[in-house]
Amino acid sequence: MSRLGAEVYAISADPAERLSDLQESLGAGVTLLSDDGGGALDAFSMVDPSPFPPRRVARSGTFLIDPDGRVREALLPGSYRARPDADRIVELLR
């Protein structure tokens, strides 16, 4: 993604101290951030209408944010199990 001028961040609802194994599996191209309090989940409407009440589950989403901090595109699958198509993301970055 860096060749396209993009940086990749992943946000997890897990506490930071539990993320080291996941960060390692994602590799150096992705920066993993903790949203333990759920503020980002709420701000971006990312809480899945979970099949696991009362547990909050984050759904997958991809946001393309410009250098001014504005969301230019939001790809929001309907379920926490769905993932945005990588080819579509690259297309939007070009």
Backbone as CSV, one residue per row, in Angstrom:
resi,resn,N_x,N_y,N_z,CA_x,CA_y,CA_z,C_x,C_y,C_z
1,MET,0.810,-1.189,0.000,0.000,0.000,0.000,0.858,1.259,0.000
2,SER,2.055,1.167,0.551,2.899,2.363,0.619,3.231,2.896,-0.774
3,ARG,3.284,2.017,-1.783,3.540,2.489,-3.148,2.396,3.365,-3.650
4,LEU,1.225,3.217,-3.070,0.065,4.019,-3.444,-0.106,5.225,-2.532
5,GLY,0.845,5.435,-1.628,0.779,6.561,-0.707,-0.174,6.333,0.450
6,ALA,-0.422,5.082,0.792,-1.376,4.765,1.860,-0.675,4.077,3.018
7,GLU,-1.214,4.275,4.197,-0.773,3.562,5.387,-1.936,2.697,5.851
8,VAL,-1.628,1.544,6.442,-2.668,0.619,6.866,-2.642,0.489,8.387
9,TYR,-3.814,0.727,8.984,-3.988,0.571,10.422,-5.144,-0.398,10.656
10,ALA,-5.007,-1.219,11.651,-6.094,-2.116,12.063,-6.429,-1.779,13.505
11,ILE,-7.715,-1.750,13.799,-8.167,-1.436,15.147,-8.831,-2.667,15.741
12,SER,-8.427,-2.989,16.961,-8.984,-4.135,17.673,-9.635,-3.652,18.959
13,ALA,-10.710,-4.325,19.337,-11.367,-3.998,20.606,-10.655,-4.620,21.799
14,ASP,-9.621,-5.420,21.539,-8.867,-6.049,22.622,-7.913,-5.053,23.273
15,PRO,-7.598,-5.261,24.558,-6.611,-4.398,25.228,-5.235,-4.524,24.553
16,ALA,-4.469,-3.464,24.596,-3.167,-3.414,23.927,-2.254,-4.563,24.326
17,GLU,-2.271,-4.950,25.598,-1.366,-6.002,26.066,-1.686,-7.372,25.455
18,ARG,-2.853,-7.529,24.861,-3.223,-8.812,24.248,-2.976,-8.840,22.740
19,LEU,-2.421,-7.769,22.191,-2.329,-7.653,20.739,-0.982,-8.021,20.133
20,SER,0.013,-8.351,20.929,1.352,-8.575,20.374,1.389,-9.735,19.380
21,ASP,0.704,-10.841,19.656,0.695,-11.965,18.714,-0.007,-11.589,17.411
22,LEU,-1.114,-10.865,17.525,-1.832,-10.441,16.328,-0.980,-9.472,15.515
23,GLN,-0.317,-8.530,16.171,0.551,-7.581,15.474,1.641,-8.323,14.710
24,GLU,2.217,-9.331,15.328,3.258,-10.122,14.683,2.717,-10.831,13.444
25,SER,1.501,-11.365,13.521,0.927,-12.074,12.379,0.564,-11.123,11.239
26,LEU,0.247,-9.871,11.545,-0.093,-8.898,10.516,1.139,-8.397,9.774
27,GLY,2.278,-8.437,10.422,3.513,-7.994,9.785,3.731,-6.503,9.901
28,ALA,4.849,-6.056,9.347,5.274,-4.670,9.479,4.432,-3.704,8.652
29,GLY,3.685,-4.196,7.681,2.909,-3.309,6.815,1.624,-2.793,7.429
30,VAL,1.268,-3.305,8.609,0.026,-2.914,9.272,0.343,-2.489,10.700
31,THR,-0.176,-1.333,11.105,-0.040,-0.884,12.482,-1.332,-1.214,13.208
32,LEU,-1.227,-1.971,14.281,-2.397,-2.409,15.041,-2.615,-1.469,16.223
33,LEU,-3.845,-1.006,16.367,-4.217,-0.093,17.438,-5.290,-0.734,18.317
34,SER,-5.272,-0.428,19.602,-6.268,-0.953,20.532,-7.366,0.082,20.760
35,ASP,-8.603,-0.383,20.699,-9.770,0.439,21.028,-10.501,-0.244,22.175
36,ASP,-9.777,-0.480,23.245,-10.293,-1.229,24.395,-11.570,-0.619,24.960
37,GLY,-11.703,0.690,24.933,-12.896,1.338,25.468,-14.054,1.406,24.484
38,GLY,-13.799,1.103,23.215,-14.856,1.087,22.211,-15.219,2.433,21.621
39,GLY,-14.440,3.467,21.893,-14.750,4.798,21.366,-14.754,4.866,19.845
40,ALA,-13.773,4.230,19.207,-13.719,4.235,17.740,-14.861,3.407,17.164
41,LEU,-15.165,2.281,17.805,-16.294,1.460,17.345,-17.573,2.285,17.315
42,ASP,-17.803,3.041,18.361,-19.012,3.855,18.430,-18.966,5.008,17.436
43,ALA,-17.831,5.690,17.346,-17.708,6.854,16.469,-17.913,6.504,15.000
44,PHE,-17.474,5.304,14.606,-17.590,4.889,13.210,-18.731,3.894,12.989
45,SER,-19.625,3.754,13.971,-20.775,2.834,13.873,-20.339,1.430,13.467
46,MET,-19.349,0.911,14.168,-18.760,-0.373,13.802,-19.195,-1.528,14.697
47,VAL,-20.189,-1.323,15.554,-20.663,-2.413,16.402,-21.625,-3.273,15.593
48,ASP,-21.297,-4.554,15.480,-22.137,-5.503,14.765,-23.386,-5.754,15.603
49,PRO,-24.572,-5.787,14.973,-25.750,-6.193,15.736,-25.585,-7.676,16.056
50,SER,-24.801,-7.902,17.043,-24.192,-9.192,17.359,-25.158,-10.330,17.635
51,PRO,-24.759,-11.504,17.156,-25.493,-12.700,17.542,-25.052,-13.206,18.922
52,PHE,-24.218,-12.415,19.627,-23.656,-12.828,20.911,-24.023,-11.859,22.033
53,PRO,-25.270,-11.433,22.191,-25.566,-10.474,23.250,-25.210,-11.044,24.608
54,PRO,-24.790,-10.252,25.569,-24.629,-8.801,25.539,-23.240,-8.369,25.072
55,ARG,-22.463,-9.272,24.542,-21.096,-8.952,24.100,-21.130,-8.087,22.843
56,ARG,-20.293,-7.054,22.836,-20.174,-6.192,21.658,-19.134,-6.796,20.719
57,VAL,-19.494,-6.924,19.465,-18.595,-7.468,18.459,-18.401,-6.409,17.382
58,ALA,-17.157,-6.175,17.021,-16.855,-5.204,15.972,-17.052,-5.857,14.610
59,ARG,-17.710,-5.125,13.710,-17.786,-5.613,12.341,-16.589,-5.086,11.577
60,SER,-16.293,-5.730,10.507,-15.161,-5.332,9.688,-15.518,-4.074,8.905
61,GLY,-14.558,-3.215,8.728,-14.777,-2.023,7.917,-13.449,-1.478,7.445
62,THR,-13.482,-0.809,6.318,-12.293,-0.161,5.780,-12.659,1.281,5.479
63,PHE,-11.836,2.194,5.979,-12.059,3.618,5.762,-10.853,4.194,5.042
64,LEU,-11.098,4.903,3.972,-10.033,5.625,3.286,-10.128,7.069,3.760
65,ILE,-9.084,7.499,4.462,-9.066,8.815,5.089,-7.990,9.644,4.414
66,ASP,-8.363,10.838,3.949,-7.407,11.667,3.223,-6.437,12.354,4.190
67,PRO,-5.405,12.994,3.655,-4.404,13.643,4.527,-4.981,14.720,5.444
68,ASP,-6.165,15.248,5.107,-6.811,16.250,5.959,-7.676,15.619,7.049
69,GLY,-7.712,14.282,7.099,-8.471,13.586,8.126,-9.929,13.343,7.788
70,ARG,-10.326,13.576,6.547,-11.717,13.355,6.132,-11.878,11.943,5.577
71,VAL,-12.974,11.305,5.948,-13.285,9.982,5.416,-13.783,10.170,3.987
72,ARG,-13.035,9.603,3.032,-13.393,9.714,1.610,-14.196,8.518,1.119
73,GLU,-14.029,7.390,1.762,-14.751,6.177,1.368,-14.869,5.280,2.590
74,ALA,-16.011,4.668,2.762,-16.227,3.708,3.841,-16.783,2.423,3.233
75,LEU,-16.070,1.337,3.427,-16.501,0.026,2.951,-16.927,-0.760,4.182
76,LEU,-18.214,-0.997,4.322,-18.763,-1.573,5.546,-19.584,-2.825,5.242
77,PRO,-18.946,-3.979,5.291,-19.695,-5.222,5.099,-20.741,-5.381,6.198
78,GLY,-21.739,-6.190,5.972,-22.834,-6.348,6.906,-22.537,-7.201,8.125
79,SER,-21.401,-7.896,8.151,-21.121,-8.828,9.239,-19.664,-8.716,9.676
80,TYR,-19.412,-9.094,10.922,-18.029,-9.114,11.418,-17.198,-10.167,10.687
81,ARG,-17.841,-11.118,10.037,-17.114,-12.178,9.324,-16.676,-11.755,7.924
82,ALA,-17.317,-10.766,7.353,-17.018,-10.323,5.985,-15.807,-9.395,5.979
83,ARG,-15.064,-9.427,4.902,-13.898,-8.557,4.736,-14.012,-7.829,3.400
84,PRO,-13.612,-6.562,3.360,-13.639,-5.833,2.091,-12.674,-6.464,1.085
85,ASP,-13.005,-6.348,-0.172,-12.191,-6.883,-1.248,-10.930,-6.027,-1.441
86,ALA,-9.766,-6.651,-1.386,-8.489,-5.926,-1.506,-8.370,-5.217,-2.851
87,ASP,-8.835,-5.841,-3.925,-8.760,-5.203,-5.246,-9.564,-3.912,-5.284
88,ARG,-10.704,-3.911,-4.618,-11.543,-2.685,-4.564,-10.825,-1.581,-3.796
89,ILE,-10.153,-1.921,-2.730,-9.417,-0.933,-1.949,-8.307,-0.311,-2.793
90,VAL,-7.546,-1.146,-3.481,-6.467,-0.646,-4.339,-7.033,0.253,-5.436
91,GLU,-8.150,-0.154,-6.023,-8.801,0.654,-7.066,-9.160,2.042,-6.533
92,LEU,-9.686,2.112,-5.327,-10.076,3.399,-4.735,-8.858,4.276,-4.416
93,LEU,-7.732,3.652,-4.110,-6.519,4.415,-3.778,-5.867,5.022,-5.024
94,ARG,-6.131,4.436,-6.170,-5.509,4.948,-7.413,-6.205,6.146,-7.860
